[in-house]
């Protein structure tokens, strides 16, 4: 705004000086024209007097009369008038050359005024372009700030979601460690190991020839088989339940990966938008600098033309 005020304050005295120069030139041309008219009228009068006196001198020479003092005075007057006529003729030629020079200077002044008006129009167009670029730059700044705020909000949401998923995983691990069927499964495995050891011991006892022991062992074996069957059934049930839990866990893991990919794509898109806005901002700043340079060069050209016009005047 201060630059526009300075340009306006500088433009007013330039226009005033141009008007003063043109008015002074018109006054000078009018004065020269008036002087030329008065001098031409005097030349015509002197020509008439010279012609009249020349006729009188011719008549006197035809009569071959001796010249009187009045006639001698007339001849001297004729010579003076002739010299004045020659001087007036020279003055007339000088006036014509001066008028031609004044017309040439007026033409140059008009051309310079037209050039100054064109440069002023160009400066006005450049100022309008600079204003529009400034508004676009401000708009881009606001867009970048809004994109950064949106990016920060998305990052906050992503961090919250990541913390929730991590807490869910930790809680799931704790729950898995506290599940009763897992403890039962471990207990059953220990029991199977014990039963296997007992089976081996009984196989060794079966080699003895005593029949009662064999019967007792067989009964124990049947009981153990029944127990093993029940244990296997319970193990099958627990393993099926465990498989279902694993499937749900895998499903949750896939959903987590999908969410990770989704938020990763959102982050990449936001990064691309921020980079694009920053590159647009740098391009507009470079355009503004180039326009400012051209405006400064045009102002310099206007200053040199004004100085040249003043020198011609």
VEXDRENKOL-49140 format. One record per residue: residue number from 1; residue in one letter; x, y, z of N, C-alpha, C in turn. Coordinates in pm, whole numbers. Layout:
[NUM A [X Y Z] [X Y Z] [X Y Z]];
...
This chain:
[1 X [82 -120 0] [0 0 0] [86 125 0]];
[2 X [196 122 77] [286 238 80] [350 258 -56]];
[3 X [383 148 -130] [441 160 -262] [345 223 -360]];
[4 X [213 188 -351] [114 250 -438] [100 398 -411]];
[5 X [102 437 -279] [93 579 -246] [211 655 -301]];
[6 X [332 595 -290] [450 663 -343] [440 678 -494]];
[7 X [388 573 -563] [375 583 -707] [275 692 -745]];
[8 X [163 699 -670] [65 803 -698] [122 941 -674]];
[9 X [196 957 -561] [255 1088 -529] [361 1126 -630]];
[10 X [432 1028 -690] [530 1058 -793] [462 1084 -927]];
[11 X [348 1017 -955] [280 1035 -1082] [216 1171 -1095]];
[12 X [169 1232 -983] [102 1362 -989] [197 1471 -1034]];
[13 X [317 1491 -975] [407 1596 -1023] [456 1571 -1164]];
[14 X [469 1444 -1207] [511 1419 -1344] [405 1468 -1441]];
[15 X [276 1440 -1412] [170 1489 -1498] [164 1641 -1498]];
[16 X [187 1702 -1379] [185 1849 -1371] [299 1908 -1453]];
[17 X [417 1848 -1444] [531 1897 -1523] [504 1882 -1672]];
[18 X [445 1768 -1711] [415 1750 -1853] [316 1854 -1902]];
[19 X [212 1883 -1817] [115 1986 -1855] [181 2123 -1865]];
[20 X [270 2155 -1768] [340 2285 -1772] [427 2295 -1897]];
[21 X [496 2184 -1931] [582 2187 -2051] [500 2210 -2177]];
[22 X [387 2139 -2188] [304 2155 -2308] [244 2295 -2315]];
[23 X [201 2349 -2197] [144 2485 -2197] [249 2589 -2234]];
[24 X [373 2572 -2181] [480 2667 -2216] [515 2657 -2363]];
[25 X [514 2537 -2418] [543 2521 -2561] [435 2586 -2648]];
[26 X [308 2565 -2608] [200 2627 -2686] [209 2779 -2679]];
[27 X [242 2833 -2559] [258 2980 -2547] [372 3029 -2634]];
[28 X [483 2955 -2635] [598 2997 -2717] [563 2992 -2865]];
[29 X [491 2888 -2906] [451 2877 -3047] [358 2991 -3085]];
[30 X [263 3023 -2995] [172 3135 -3025] [247 3267 -3036]];
[31 X [343 3290 -2945] [422 3414 -2953] [502 3421 -3083]];
[32 X [563 3310 -3122] [640 3308 -3247] [549 3334 -3367]];
[33 X [427 3274 -3363] [334 3297 -3474] [292 3443 -3481]];
[34 X [264 3505 -3364] [228 3647 -3363] [342 3733 -3416]];
[35 X [466 3703 -3369] [581 3779 -3420] [596 3761 -3570]];
[36 X [574 3640 -3617] [586 3615 -3761] [483 3694 -3840]];
[37 X [357 3698 -3787] [254 3775 -3856] [287 3924 -3860]];
[38 X [334 3976 -3744] [370 4120 -3742] [486 4150 -3835]];
[39 X [584 4059 -3837] [699 4081 -3925] [661 4069 -4072]];
[40 X [572 3978 -4105] [527 3967 -4245] [451 4091 -4288]];
[41 X [368 4144 -4194] [296 4270 -4228] [394 4385 -4251]];
[42 X [497 4393 -4164] [599 4498 -4184] [674 4478 -4314]];
[43 X [704 4352 -4347] [774 4325 -4473] [690 4369 -4592]];
[44 X [559 4340 -4587] [472 4382 -4697] [468 4534 -4711]];
[45 X [458 4602 -4596] [458 4750 -4600] [589 4802 -4660]];
[46 X [701 4746 -4612] [831 4791 -4663] [847 4760 -4811]];
[47 X [792 4646 -4854] [798 4615 -4996] [722 4719 -5079]];
[48 X [603 4756 -5028] [524 4857 -5101] [598 4989 -5109]];
[49 X [658 5030 -4994] [733 5158 -4994] [852 5149 -5088]];
[50 X [923 5036 -5086] [1039 5019 -5173] [999 5024 -5320]];
[51 X [886 4957 -5349] [841 4960 -5488] [806 5101 -5532]];
[52 X [738 5175 -5444] [700 5313 -5476] [823 5400 -5497]];
[53 X [922 5385 -5408] [1045 5465 -5420] [1125 5426 -5543]];
[54 X [1125 5295 -5575] [1195 5253 -5696] [1132 5314 -5820]];
[55 X [999 5322 -5821] [934 5385 -5935] [973 5532 -5947]];
[56 X [979 5602 -5833] [1020 5743 -5837] [1162 5757 -5887]];
[57 X [1253 5669 -5843] [1393 5677 -5888] [1405 5651 -6036]];
[58 X [1327 5561 -6090] [1331 5532 -6233] [1284 5653 -6313]];
[59 X [1178 5717 -6263] [1128 5837 -6333] [1233 5948 -6334]];
[60 X [1301 5967 -6224] [1403 6072 -6215] [1521 6040 -6305]];
[61 X [1562 5917 -6312] [1671 5881 -6400] [1633 5899 -6546]];
[62 X [1506 5875 -6579] [1461 5895 -6716] [1466 6042 -6756]];
[63 X [1441 6129 -6665] [1442 6272 -6694] [1584 6329 -6696]];
[64 X [1684 6256 -6647] [1824 6298 -6643] [1841 6432 -6572]];
[65 X [1773 6439 -6462] [1786 6558 -6380] [1890 6535 -6273]];
[66 X [1957 6639 -6233] [2053 6622 -6123] [1981 6587 -5995]];
[67 X [2044 6500 -5914] [1982 6454 -5790] [1990 6563 -5686]];
[68 X [1876 6582 -5622] [1870 6677 -5512] [1901 6604 -5383]];
[69 X [1906 6684 -5275] [1931 6623 -5143] [1819 6530 -5103]];
[70 X [1695 6564 -5139] [1581 6477 -5105] [1591 6345 -5179]];
[71 X [1634 6355 -5307] [1646 6231 -5384] [1757 6143 -5329]];
[72 X [1870 6211 -5292] [1979 6133 -5233] [1933 6066 -5104]];
[73 X [1856 6137 -5026] [1801 6079 -4901] [1709 5962 -4932]];
[74 X [1632 5975 -5040] [1541 5866 -5077] [1618 5742 -5118]];
[75 X [1729 5767 -5195] [1809 5650 -5235] [1871 5581 -5115]];
[76 X [1918 5661 -5019] [1973 5600 -4898] [1866 5525 -4820]];
[77 X [1746 5582 -4820] [1634 5514 -4753] [1603 5383 -4824]];
[78 X [1609 5388 -4960] [1584 5266 -5037] [1685 5158 -5003]];
[79 X [1813 5202 -4996] [1916 5104 -4961] [1892 5046 -4822]];
[80 X [1855 5133 -4726] [1828 5086 -4590] [1710 4990 -4587]];
[81 X [1604 5027 -4665] [1485 4942 -4668] [1517 4807 -4730]];
[82 X [1603 4811 -4836] [1641 4684 -4900] [1717 4595 -4803]];
[83 X [1811 4658 -4727] [1884 4578 -4629] [1791 4522 -4522]];
[84 X [1694 4606 -4480] [1597 4558 -4381] [1512 4444 -4435]];
[85 X [1478 4457 -4567] [1398 4350 -4628] [1476 4219 -4629]];
[86 X [1607 4230 -4663] [1690 4109 -4661] [1699 4050 -4520]];
[87 X [1715 4141 -4420] [1721 4092 -4282] [1589 4026 -4243]];
[88 X [1479 4088 -4285] [1348 4029 -4252] [1329 3894 -4321]];
[89 X [1380 3885 -4445] [1372 3757 -4515] [1450 3648 -4441]];
[90 X [1573 3686 -4396] [1653 3591 -4319] [1583 3554 -4188]];
[91 X [1523 3658 -4125] [1450 3632 -4000] [1332 3538 -4024]];
[92 X [1267 3555 -4139] [1153 3470 -4172] [1197 3324 -4188]];
[93 X [1312 3306 -4257] [1365 3169 -4271] [1401 3109 -4136]];
[94 X [1462 3194 -4048] [1495 3145 -3914] [1369 3107 -3837]];
[95 X [1264 3190 -3850] [1137 3161 -3780] [1078 3030 -3831]];
[96 X [1088 3007 -3964] [1036 2883 -4020] [1111 2762 -3965]];
[97 X [1247 2776 -3958] [1325 2665 -3902] [1292 2641 -3755]];
[98 X [1275 2753 -3679] [1239 2740 -3536] [1103 2674 -3520]];
[99 X [1006 2714 -3605] [873 2653 -3597] [878 2505 -3631]];
[100 X [965 2468 -3732] [980 2325 -3763] [1040 2248 -3645]];
[101 X [1141 2311 -3581] [1201 2246 -3464] [1100 2231 -3351]];
[102 X [1020 2336 -3329] [918 2328 -3223] [815 2219 -3254]];
[103 X [777 2207 -3383] [684 2099 -3420] [746 1962 -3396]];
[104 X [876 1950 -3430] [944 1823 -3407] [951 1789 -3258]];
[105 X [982 1892 -3176] [988 1869 -3031] [849 1835 -2976]];
[106 X [745 1903 -3029] [608 1869 -2986] [574 1724 -3022]];
[107 X [614 1682 -3144] [588 1544 -3185] [659 1446 -3094]];
[108 X [787 1477 -3062] [862 1391 -2971] [797 1387 -2833]];
[109 X [751 1505 -2786] [685 1510 -2654] [558 1427 -2654]];
[110 X [479 1437 -2763] [357 1356 -2772] [390 1207 -2772]];
[111 X [497 1171 -2848] [538 1030 -2850] [582 983 -2712]];
[112 X [659 1069 -2641] [702 1033 -2506] [584 1022 -2411]];
[113 X [486 1114 -2426] [365 1105 -2341] [291 974 -2367]];
[114 X [281 936 -2496] [214 809 -2528] [291 690 -2470]];
[115 X [426 696 -2482] [507 588 -2424] [491 582 -2273]];
[116 X [486 700 -2208] [469 704 -2062] [333 646 -2023]];
[117 X [229 680 -2101] [96 624 -2071] [96 472 -2087]];
[118 X [163 424 -2193] [170 278 -2212] [243 210 -2097]];
[119 X [356 269 -2056] [430 210 -1944] [348 216 -1815]];
[120 X [273 325 -1796] [187 333 -1677] [80 224 -1680]];
[121 X [22 201 -1800] [-77 94 -1811] [-15 -42 -1782]];
[122 X [107 -63 -1836] [177 -189 -1808] [204 -205 -1659]];
[123 X [248 -94 -1594] [272 -100 -1449] [144 -132 -1373]];
[124 X [32 -72 -1418] [-96 -102 -1352] [-134 -248 -1368]];
[125 X [-114 -302 -1491] [-143 -444 -1513] [-55 -533 -1428]];
[126 X [75 -496 -1420] [166 -576 -1337] [127 -569 -1189]];
[127 X [84 -450 -1144] [41 -438 -1003] [-82 -524 -977]];
[128 X [-174 -526 -1074] [-292 -611 -1057] [-254 -759 -1053]];
[129 X [-159 -798 -1142] [-112 -936 -1139] [-46 -970 -1007]];
[130 X [36 -875 -955] [103 -899 -827] [1 -913 -714]];
[131 X [-105 -829 -718] [-209 -840 -615] [-278 -975 -622]];
[132 X [-314 -1019 -746] [-380 -1149 -760] [-290 -1263 -714]];
[133 X [-160 -1253 -749] [-66 -1356 -704] [-51 -1355 -553]];
[134 X [-54 -1235 -494] [-44 -1227 -347] [-165 -1292 -281]];
[135 X [-284 -1265 -336] [-404 -1328 -279] [-399 -1480 -294]];
[136 X [-353 -1527 -411] [-340 -1671 -430] [-237 -1732 -336]];
[137 X [-128 -1656 -313] [-25 -1704 -220] [-81 -1716 -78]];
[138 X [-159 -1615 -39] [-221 -1619 95] [-317 -1737 105]];
[139 X [-395 -1759 -4] [-488 -1872 -5] [-413 -2004 7]];
[140 X [-301 -2015 -65] [-221 -2138 -57] [-165 -2157 84]];
[141 X [-124 -2046 148] [-75 -2057 285] [-184 -2112 377]];
[142 X [-306 -2058 363] [-417 -2107 446] [-446 -2255 416]];
[143 X [-441 -2293 286] [-464 -2433 251] [-358 -2525 312]];
[144 X [-231 -2477 308] [-123 -2557 367] [-143 -2573 517]];
[145 X [-181 -2462 584] [-205 -2470 728] [-320 -2566 760]];
[146 X [-428 -2559 676] [-541 -2650 699] [-500 -2796 676]];
[147 X [-419 -2819 571] [-372 -2955 544] [-283 -3006 656]];
[148 X [-197 -2917 709] [-113 -2959 821] [-196 -2991 945]];
[149 X [-298 -2909 972] [-385 -2937 1087] [-458 -3071 1068]];
[150 X [-509 -3094 944] [-576 -3222 916] [-479 -3339 932]];
[151 X [-355 -3319 885] [-254 -3424 898] [-225 -3453 1045]];
[152 X [-215 -3347 1126] [-190 -3368 1269] [-307 -3441 1336]];
[153 X [-432 -3404 1297] [-547 -3474 1353] [-546 -3623 1314]];
[154 X [-514 -3650 1186] [-507 -3790 1143] [-398 -3867 1217]];
[155 X [-283 -3800 1241] [-177 -3866 1316] [-220 -3895 1460]];
[156 X [-293 -3800 1520] [-341 -3822 1658] [-437 -3941 1661]];
[157 X [-529 -3945 1561] [-623 -4058 1556] [-549 -4191 1533]];
[158 X [-450 -4186 1444] [-374 -4308 1416] [-300 -4355 1540]];
[159 X [-240 -4264 1615] [-168 -4302 1737] [-264 -4360 1842]];
[160 X [-383 -4297 1853] [-482 -4349 1947] [-525 -4491 1907]];
[161 X [-550 -4510 1775] [-590 -4642 1728] [-479 -4745 1750]];
[162 X [-355 -4705 1723] [-242 -4796 1743] [-228 -4834 1890]];
[163 X [-248 -4736 1980] [-240 -4765 2123] [-352 -4862 2166]];
[164 X [-473 -4841 2107] [-583 -4932 2140] [-553 -5075 2093]];
[165 X [-502 -5086 1970] [-470 -5220 1918] [-363 -5288 2002]];
[166 X [-262 -5211 2043] [-156 -5268 2125] [-210 -5314 2260]];
[167 X [-296 -5230 2320] [-355 -5269 2448] [-442 -5394 2433]];
[168 X [-514 -5401 2317] [-597 -5519 2293] [-511 -5645 2279]];
[169 X [-398 -5633 2209] [-309 -5749 2196] [-255 -5793 2332]];
[170 X [-214 -5696 2413] [-161 -5730 2546] [-267 -5797 2632]];
[171 X [-387 -5740 2628] [-495 -5799 2708] [-529 -5939 2658]];
[172 X [-524 -5959 2524] [-553 -6090 2468] [-450 -6193 2513]];
[173 X [-325 -6151 2517] [-221 -6243 2564] [-241 -6278 2711]];
[174 X [-275 -6176 2792] [-299 -6204 2933] [-417 -6298 2951]];
[175 X [-524 -6275 2871] [-642 -6360 2883] [-610 -6502 2841]];
[176 X [-533 -6517 2731] [-495 -6651 2687] [-415 -6726 2794]];
[177 X [-329 -6650 2863] [-251 -6716 2969] [-338 -6755 3088]];
[178 X [-451 -6684 3106] [-538 -6713 3220] [-655 -6805 3186]];
[179 X [-667 -6848 3061] [-780 -6934 3025] [-768 -7069 3097]];
[180 X [-884 -7121 3141] [-886 -7247 3218] [-853 -7367 3130]];
[181 X [-899 -7366 3006] [-874 -7484 2922] [-726 -7497 2889]];
[182 X [-654 -7382 2888] [-510 -7392 2865] [-442 -7460 2983]];
[183 X [-483 -7421 3104] [-426 -7487 3223] [-465 -7634 3228]];
[184 X [-593 -7661 3192] [-638 -7800 3188] [-562 -7881 3084]];
[185 X [-536 -7817 2970] [-462 -7886 2866] [-321 -7923 2913]];
[186 X [-260 -7829 2982] [-126 -7859 3036] [-132 -7971 3140]];
[187 X [-237 -7964 3223] [-253 -8070 3323] [-276 -8206 3257]];
[188 X [-359 -8206 3153] [-387 -8333 3084] [-261 -8389 3017]];
[189 X [-181 -8299 2963] [-56 -8347 2903] [35 -8411 3008]];
[190 X [40 -8348 3124] [119 -8408 3233] [63 -8545 3274]];
[191 X [-70 -8548 3277] [-134 -8674 3312] [-105 -8784 3210]];
[192 X [-108 -8750 3084] [-77 -8849 2978] [65 -8899 2993]];
[193 X [155 -8808 3024] [294 -8851 3045] [303 -8951 3162]];
[194 X [233 -8917 3269] [233 -9008 3384] [174 -9143 3348]];
[195 X [64 -9141 3275] [0 -9267 3235] [90 -9351 3146]];
[196 X [163 -9284 3062] [257 -9358 2977] [365 -9426 3061]];
[197 X [413 -9354 3158] [514 -9414 3247] [454 -9532 3324]];
[198 X [330 -9514 3371] [263 -9623 3441] [241 -9743 3348]];
[199 X [208 -9717 3224] [187 -9824 3128] [316 -9902 3107]];
[200 X [423 -9834 3098] [551 -9903 3082] [583 -9990 3205]];
[201 X [554 -9934 3321] [578 -10012 3444] [489 -10136 3448]];
[202 X [365 -10120 3405] [273 -10234 3404] [314 -10339 3301]];
[203 X [363 -10291 3189] [412 -10389 3090] [527 -10472 3146]];
[204 X [605 -10405 3223] [713 -10481 3288] [656 -10581 3390]];
[205 X [551 -10539 3464] [489 -10629 3562] [416 -10746 3495]];
[206 X [368 -10727 3373] [296 -10833 3303] [384 -10953 3269]];
[207 X [506 -10929 3269] [597 -11040 3240] [605 -11140 3358]];
[208 X [550 -11098 3471] [547 -11190 3586] [440 -11298 3564]];
[209 X [458 -11420 3613] [361 -11528 3588] [239 -11525 3679]];
[210 X [227 -11433 3768] [113 -11431 3860] [-13 -11388 3784]];
[211 X [-126 -11462 3801] [-248 -11432 3727] [-329 -11318 3785]];
[212 X [-338 -11310 3917] [-416 -11202 3977] [-362 -11064 3941]];
[213 X [-237 -11060 3942] [-178 -10931 3905] [-210 -10895 3759]];
[214 X [-211 -11001 3677] [-243 -10977 3536] [-386 -10926 3522]];
[215 X [-475 -10991 3599] [-614 -10946 3594] [-627 -10802 3643]];
[216 X [-564 -10778 3756] [-571 -10643 3811] [-511 -10541 3713]];
[217 X [-403 -10587 3652] [-338 -10497 3555] [-430 -10473 3436]];
[218 X [-497 -10580 3391] [-588 -10563 3278] [-703 -10469 3314]];
[219 X [-756 -10491 3437] [-862 -10399 3479] [-812 -10255 3485]];
[220 X [-695 -10243 3542] [-638 -10107 3547] [-616 -10049 3406]];
[221 X [-577 -10141 3316] [-553 -10094 3178] [-683 -10047 3114]];
[222 X [-789 -10128 3134] [-917 -10086 3077] [-964 -9954 3137]];
[223 X [-948 -9943 3267] [-985 -9814 3330] [-902 -9697 3274]];
[224 X [-775 -9728 3261] [-688 -9622 3206] [-725 -9589 3061]];
[225 X [-763 -9692 2984] [-805 -9665 2846] [-928 -9576 2842]];
[226 X [-1023 -9610 2933] [-1143 -9526 2938] [-1107 -9381 2974]];
[227 X [-1020 -9370 3072] [-978 -9234 3110] [-907 -9163 2994]];
[228 X [-823 -9242 2926] [-751 -9182 2812] [-848 -9137 2704]];
[229 X [-951 -9218 2680] [-1051 -9180 2578] [-1120 -9051 2618]];
[230 X [-1163 -9047 2746] [-1229 -8924 2791] [-1135 -8803 2782]];
[231 X [-1010 -8828 2820] [-912 -8717 2811] [-893 -8673 2667]];
[232 X [-885 -8773 2573] [-869 -8737 2433] [-988 -8658 2381]];
[233 X [-1108 -8701 2424] [-1227 -8626 2381] [-1223 -8482 2431]];
[234 X [-1187 -8471 2559] [-1177 -8335 2613] [-1068 -8254 2542]];
[235 X [-957 -8324 2507] [-848 -8254 2434] [-896 -8210 2296]];
[236 X [-974 -8299 2230] [-1026 -8262 2098] [-1116 -8140 2107]];
[237 X [-1204 -8142 2211] [-1292 -8027 2230] [-1213 -7899 2255]];
[238 X [-1113 -7911 2341] [-1033 -7792 2373] [-954 -7743 2251]];
[239 X [-902 -7840 2172] [-826 -7800 2053] [-916 -7732 1950]];
[240 X [-1042 -7784 1936] [-1136 -7717 1843] [-1167 -7575 1890]];
[241 X [-1187 -7562 2022] [-1210 -7427 2076] [-1088 -7338 2053]];
[242 X [-969 -7399 2070] [-846 -7323 2049] [-832 -7281 1902]];
[243 X [-872 -7370 1809] [-866 -7335 1667] [-961 -7220 1635]];
[244 X [-1080 -7226 1695] [-1173 -7114 1674] [-1116 -6983 1726]];
[245 X [-1053 -6991 1844] [-991 -6869 1898] [-878 -6820 1809]];
[246 X [-801 -6917 1753] [-695 -6877 1661] [-751 -6811 1536]];
[247 X [-863 -6864 1486] [-925 -6803 1368] [-971 -6660 1397]];
[248 X [-1035 -6643 1513] [-1076 -6506 1550] [-956 -6414 1565]];
[249 X [-849 -6469 1624] [-727 -6389 1639] [-668 -6353 1502]];
[250 X [-669 -6450 1410] [-618 -6422 1274] [-704 -6319 1202]];
[251 X [-835 -6329 1223] [-925 -6231 1163] [-897 -6091 1216]];
[252 X [-880 -6084 1348] [-846 -5953 1407] [-713 -5901 1355]];
[253 X [-616 -5992 1339] [-485 -5950 1288] [-497 -5896 1145]];
[254 X [-578 -5963 1062] [-598 -5915 925] [-666 -5779 923]];
[255 X [-768 -5764 1009] [-833 -5633 1018] [-735 -5524 1060]];
[256 X [-647 -5560 1154] [-546 -5463 1199] [-452 -5427 1084]];
[257 X [-410 -5526 1006] [-322 -5498 891] [-392 -5411 788]];
[258 X [-523 -5439 764] [-598 -5357 669] [-605 -5213 716]];
[259 X [-632 -5196 846] [-637 -5060 901] [-502 -4991 890]];
[260 X [-394 -5068 916] [-259 -5010 901] [-234 -4964 758]];
[261 X [-270 -5049 662] [-251 -5011 521] [-334 -4889 485]];
[262 X [-458 -4887 534] [-547 -4774 503] [-490 -4643 556]];
[263 X [-450 -4646 684] [-394 -4523 740] [-258 -4489 678]];
[264 X [-182 -4590 635] [-57 -4561 564] [-84 -4492 431]];
[265 X [-188 -4537 357] [-223 -4471 231] [-270 -4328 255]];
[266 X [-348 -4310 364] [-393 -4173 398] [-273 -4084 426]];
[267 X [-177 -4137 501] [-56 -4057 533] [22 -4024 406]];
[268 X [36 -4121 315] [108 -4093 190] [36 -3986 109]];
[269 X [-98 -3996 101] [-174 -3895 25] [-159 -3757 86]];
[270 X [-163 -3750 219] [-146 -3620 285] [-6 -3565 261]];
[271 X [97 -3653 266] [234 -3607 236] [244 -3552 94]];
[272 X [181 -3623 -1] [184 -3576 -140] [116 -3441 -155]];
[273 X [0 -3425 -87] [-70 -3296 -93] [13 -3184 -35]];
[274 X [78 -3211 79] [163 -3108 141] [279 -3071 50]];
[275 X [344 -3173 -11] [456 -3146 -102] [410 -3066 -223]];
[276 X [291 -3102 -276] [240 -3029 -392] [211 -2884 -357]];
[277 X [148 -2861 -241] [119 -2723 -199] [247 -2644 -178]];
[278 X [349 -2708 -120] [476 -2637 -101] [542 -2603 -233]];
[279 X [537 -2698 -331] [596 -2667 -462] [520 -2556 -533]];
[280 X [383 -2558 -522] [304 -2448 -580] [339 -2314 -516]];
[281 X [359 -2317 -386] [394 -2193 -316] [529 -2139 -365]];
[282 X [629 -2231 -379] [759 -2185 -429] [748 -2131 -571]];
[283 X [664 -2196 -657] [647 -2148 -795] [584 -2010 -798]];
[284 X [482 -1984 -714] [418 -1852 -710] [514 -1746 -658]];
[285 X [594 -1783 -556] [693 -1687 -507] [793 -1651 -614]];
[286 X [836 -1753 -694] [931 -1723 -801] [867 -1633 -906]];
[287 X [738 -1657 -942] [668 -1571 -1039] [656 -1429 -988]];
[288 X [627 -1413 -858] [616 -1279 -799] [749 -1207 -807]];
[289 X [859 -1278 -778] [991 -1214 -787] [1022 -1171 -930]];
[290 X [988 -1255 -1030] [1012 -1218 -1169] [930 -1096 -1209]];
[291 X [803 -1092 -1167] [718 -976 -1199] [768 -850 -1130]];
[292 X [816 -863 -1006] [872 -746 -939] [996 -695 -1011]];
[293 X [1080 -788 -1063] [1198 -745 -1138] [1158 -670 -1265]];
[294 X [1057 -724 -1339] [1013 -656 -1461] [952 -520 -1430]];
[295 X [877 -511 -1317] [821 -382 -1277] [930 -282 -1244]];
[296 X [1035 -328 -1175] [1147 -237 -1143] [1217 -191 -1271]];
[297 X [1235 -283 -1369] [1298 -243 -1495] [1213 -142 -1569]];
[298 X [1080 -162 -1571] [991 -67 -1637] [994 69 -1567]];
[299 X [1002 69 -1432] [1012 197 -1362] [1141 268 -1398]];
[300 X [1251 192 -1411] [1378 253 -1452] [1367 312 -1593]];
[301 X [1299 237 -1684] [1281 289 -1820] [1200 417 -1820]];
[302 X [1095 423 -1736] [1013 544 -1726] [1097 660 -1675]];
[303 X [1183 633 -1574] [1269 739 -1521] [1365 791 -1625]];
[304 X [1427 701 -1704] [1522 745 -1807] [1451 823 -1916]];
[305 X [1329 780 -1954] [1255 854 -2056] [1217 993 -2007]];
[306 X [1177 1005 -1880] [1145 1137 -1825] [1267 1228 -1826]];
[307 X [1383 1175 -1788] [1506 1256 -1789] [1543 1297 -1930]];
[308 X [1524 1206 -2029] [1555 1240 -2167] [1461 1349 -2218]];
[309 X [1332 1340 -2182] [1236 1444 -2222] [1271 1578 -2161]];
[310 X [1314 1580 -2035] [1353 1706 -1973] [1477 1765 -2038]];
[311 X [1571 1677 -2078] [1691 1727 -2145] [1658 1788 -2280]];
[312 X [1566 1725 -2353] [1525 1780 -2483] [1462 1915 -2467]];
[313 X [1377 1932 -2363] [1316 2062 -2336] [1421 2164 -2300]];
